[in-house]
Amino acid sequence: MRADYTEIFQDEATVEKYEHVVYAPDSYASAINRRQRAYLRRLAKRAFPYRRPVQHDFACGTGRAIRILHGLVRGAHGYDTSAAMLAKAEEVGAYAELHHVAAEGEVPDPAPTEIPALVTIFRLLLNVDNDVRERAIAFSAKVLPNYDAGLLVVENHGNRHSLRHLRHARHTGSPWFAELDHTEVAELLDRHGFTIVEQRGFALFTQGWYGRRGLRTLARLVDDFVARTGWGGTWAVNVLYVARRTRTGD
């Protein structure tokens, strides 16, 4: 993992690449984003049938998770350590109150809001050190003090139990090739009083399959099926975990 991960995204050129290259319309990341959008919008309608939640997107970046839930939340707050990321989020139309937070120190306080709430943490846990991971989930616990307060959705885009792991030996020592397994995520959440209630995968195949003409169509069809049905999520490269604060007495 990278010790300087939060500093990397202070640079405007890096932010532009993230928004327009990583998430280019026909890219691997944009295909996953499309599946996540469909799933999260269904989840929001199912989990909050009577009152729309307020979204708190921690490490919001360019506001991708905020844009995914436009129209299904009563309000949204985005938090990031990068002023450049927040500026890009505003530029591309992330309708939210954006908050610049310190990279270190005390766990940031969330903006005052009513419950229910939906906390989202995307593309953060994999490439940061343990202190940053703990800080992110501690923030979530502030937003969601009890079981009835709402949901937390966390992304792991480098599942150790996926096909991506076959490249591990070749990339040993690379700061961009971190891995997380399901147990590590579950234990991290448990330390802050969260229990995983749902898990969904969004890509069984790695990015390389999407670059091969003969395999691209097959990979897309299978990955669409995995995201839609929930089948095979244990072995997916990209996984979302939905969690609640543990009930008192559980």
Buried (B, 14 or more C-beta within 10 A) or exposed (E): BBEEBBEEBBEBEBBEEBBBEBBEEEBBBEBBBBBBBBBBBEBBEEBBEEEBBBBBBBBBBBBBBBBBBBEBBBBBBBBBBBBBBBBBBBEEEBBBEBBBBEEEEEBBEBBEBEBBBBBBBBBBBBBBEEEBBBBBBBBBBBBBEBBEBBBBBBBBBBBBBBBBBEEEEEEEEEEEBBBBBBEBBBEBBBEBBBBBEBBBBBBBBBBEBBEEEEEBEEBBEBBBEBBEEEEBBEBBBBBBBBBBBBEEEE
